[in-house]
Amino acid sequence: MDEVAEVIRIAEAAEAADGASPLDEAARIALADGVASVVVDRSGFALVHDGDLSLAVHPGHRRQGAGTALLRQAASYDDPLAAWSHGNHPAAAALAAAHGWDRVRDLWVMRRDAALTLPPLEPPAGVEVRSYRETDAAAIVAVNAAAFADHPEQGAMDADNLARRMAEPWFDAAGLLVVEDETAVLGFHWTKQHDDRLGEVYVVGVAPRAQGRGLGRLLTLAGLHHLAGLGVAEVLLYVESDNAPAVAVYSRLGFEHADADTHVQYVRRRRTG
């Protein structure tokens, strides 16, 4: 069996049925690079990488105990493990409750109609927004590390991870926007075009020393102008549900969140005794 092909087949069937893919970008890269532990059969798959579990049951094999069987095969009960339920699937909630996993994070997907009018881009004096240059790599890694020091996923990006993401087919240097003044790079907005109709506010990071100057909004707006120029119909972004300042900025720019657009992270409760 071609494990990678089988995982992709099941993931695509699950996405068609559920409206959300069970594989996020990190899981897809780990699968493609052969660095994930995979349990897969015709009924579904469980994929583990860097302490994260992705699990899906094929729509044709549900309500037969396949999810429980896959979870038991994949889970190493001596190690911390977290799992995302993309789209907050009720079966994932039931499986988590039955096996001692706690809901710890809600990640919102917010969406914006790209046809909505955008405010003009007006950088303050002495500040420039431009596209990425190869010499910016180290500065972007440094800004990212500072901006996301407390973020469990994005904060781990190093030079190798940056290069790996840039090797993805969708990467476009023109869509990685940098803001700088006469002193240094102060922040960046990495946009992503999924296809002809869908764009994404992929990552927005501002150095802590430059926060409070409106650069996050400036960068977000610059990225939206870039995506609008590509002709996409909709732009989405991911944001922690409890990040009130970011949600407020995005809401003022026309982004909205629907209850169905929520991803939930579960963490396995530590066993005692």
Secondary structure, DSSP 8 states (H G I E B T S, - for coil): --HHHHHHHHHHHHHHHHSS-S--HHHHHHHHTT-SEEEEETTEEEEEETTEEEEEE-GGGTTSSHHHHHHHHH--TTS--EEEETT--HHHHHHHHHTTEEEEEEEEEEEEETTS--------TT-EEEE--GGGHHHHHHHHHHHTTT-TTGGG--HHHHHHHHTSTT--GGGEEEEE-SS-EEEEEEEEE-SSSEEEEEEEEE-GGGTTSSHHHHHHHHHHHHHHHHT-SEEEEEEETT-HHHHHHHHHTT-EEEEEEEEEEEEE-----
